[in-house]
Amino acid sequence: MAPKTTKAAIKDSLANLSQDKFAEFVEQLLDRRTPPKVRRSEVEGKSRLAVTNLLVSTFTESKAPQVVQEILRDIGCSDEADELAAETGGTTSQPGSCNNAGPSSGAAAGNQPAGKSPAEEHFVDKHELELINRVSNVNPILDGLLKQQVIDREKYMAIRKMITSCDQIRAVYVSLQSGVKCKDIFYELVKKHEKFLFEELEKL
C-alpha cells in the first residue's frame, strides 16, 4: 500500500475524533498564539475536509502535521497524534532544516546526538512536559536558537511576545520537530541556562 499523503493523514486523524473532540480541536486551533493565525470565519461550521485543506494551505505540508500533533496532544488525543507522526514521518528532517547544518556543539563522538544514546529517547522528547512547565529563563534560550538558526527572526519575535514561559517553550517545540540537530541545540541551551533543572532531569 502506498504511503498516505500529508493531507490524507491529517484528514484521517480528524475523522477519528468525536464531534466534541473535533470542536475542541477547532477551538485550540483558534487559540494558537504562534503565527500564522487562523480566523474563526475560516473554520466555524466547516467540515473536517475543509479544515484539513485550511491546515495544509496555512501551515504548509511540511509543518501542518506538527501543528496538528501539538493540538491533538493538548486536547488529550495522544494516540491520534502518535499515529499521525508515524504516518507523516514524525521528526524526519525537511529540506533546509537544521538537520542539514554542521555538527552541533552538543554532538558526542561518532555523530551520536547530544542527550541521546542509541535506542534511547532524546532528552528533550523524554522531558517535554517538564521543560514546557519548568523552564523559566527563556530569553537566552531563544537568543541561542535564533543565533543557530533553529528559529527565524519572525518566529523569535512572535515567541517573545507570548505571555507565559509555558507558551513560549511549547512554541519552541514546534520548531524542534525539524530534526535531531535542532533538539541537540536546544539541549545544550537548556543545559547552559537552566543548570539546576537540567541536572535534576538528567537523574530521572
N, C-alpha and C positions, 0 to 999 in steps of 0.2 A: 504494500500500500504506500502510495506517495505521501511524503510528509505534508502536514497541513500548512497552508499559508498563514501568515500572521493574522490576517483579517478573520479567517475561518476559525483559528484557535481562540481568538477573543470572543467571536460570536458564540462559539460553543460554551465558553466559560460563563457568559452572561445568560445563555439559555438554561444553564443548570441552576441558576438562582431562583428561589421562590419570588413571588411578586413583591413581598415585603422586603426581601433582601435586595432585589433589584432597585426598589425605591430608595433603600438606604444607600446603595452604591451610587445612585444618581446624586443624592444629597452630598455624599462625601466628595464626589467629583466637583460639584459646585463650590464646596468649601475649601478646595485646594488653594493655598496661598502662593504656590510657586507658579509663575507664568510658564506657558500661555494659559490664560483663564478661559473657562467655558461659561457662556451666558445661559441663564435659566431658559430663555426662549428657544435655545438650540436643543434642549433635551426634554423639556416638560411635555409629557403626553406622547413622547416619541417611542417607537418600537425598539427592541433590542438590536435589530439590524441597523436601524438609523443611528443609534448611539454608538454602535461598533464603527460605522463609517465615520462618524464625527471624531471618535478617539484616534483613528488612524490618520485622518486628514489634519487633525490639530497637533498631535504629538509625533507624527511620522511612524512608519512601520518599525523603525529600529527602537524607538523609545516608548511607543504605546504599550507594549506588553509589560514594561517595568512599572508604568503608571498604574495599569490595571492590577498588577500583582500587589502593589502597595495598598491600593484601596481595598482589594479583597481581604488582605490581612487586617486592615483597620476595622472591617466590619465582621471579623471573625470567621472568614471563609478561607482558612489557610490551605485546606486540601485543594480547593479550586485554584488558589494561587500557585501551589506547587505543581499542579498538573499543567497549568499554563506555562510555567517556567520550563518544564520538561519538553513541552511541545514546541516552544519557540527558542530553545537553545539556552535558556537561563542566562548565565553571566557570560556567554560567549562574546568575545571581543568583536566590536563593529569596526569597519574601516575608519581610520582616523582616531580611534580611541587611544588611551594612553597605554594599551597593551602593545602598541607599536613603538612606544618610546624606548629609550635606552634603559639599562638596569637601574632600578631604584636603589637608594642608599640602604633600604631595608632588606634587600635580597641576600640570602645566605649563599654559601658556597654551593656550586653545582646548579645554579639557577633556581634553587628552591625558594618559593615566595616567603617573605617575612611573615611571621606569625602563623605559619602553616607547615606541617611536615607531611610526608606522603600519607594518604589515606585519612588525613585529619581535616576537619572543617576549619576554614580560615578564622582567625581570631575575631575579625570584625563581623563575620557572619554568626559565629558562636555566641558572641556577646552583644548582638544588635540591640536587644531591648535595654540592657544595662547602659550601653553607650548613649542611646537616644535619651534615656531618662536621667542620666547622671553626669554627662559631660557638661560642664558649665563654662569652661574657658574657651569659648567657641571662636572668638575673633582671630587669635593667632593660628588656629587650625584652618580657618577659611583663607587667611592670608597665604598659608603654605600651599593649600590646594589650588589657589589661583596662580601662585608663582610656578608651580609644577604642572600647570595646565590640565588639572583634573576637572576644574570648572572654568568657565569663561567669565569675562567681566560682567556680562549681563546677569548670569546666574549668581555670581558673587554679590552683586548689588541687591538682587531680589531676596537672597537668603539673609543678608544683613538687615533688611527691613522687617523681617519676621520678629514677632514679639517675644516668643519663648525660645529657650535653647533647645527644647524638645523638638519644636517645629523646624528649627534650623538644622539639627543633626538628621532629622527624618528626611529633609530635602537633600542633604548631602548624600544619604544612602541611595537615592535615585541615581545620582551621578556615578556612584561606586559600581553600579551594575555594568559599566562599560568594560571592566576587565580586572584581572587579578592585580596588575600593577597599580591600578587606582587604589585598590584596597591596601596594598603594601605601603603606599604613600600615606594614606590615612592612618594606618597602624603606627608608622613612625611618628607622625604628628601627635597622635594621642599619647604615645609613649613619652614624648618630649614635654607636652604641655599639660598632661593630666597624669603626672607621675604616680601619685598615690592610688588613684583609681586603677590605673594600668597594672600596678603591682598587685593590687587586690584581685583583679580579674585573672591575672596570669596564674594565680594559685588555685583557681577553681577547676 
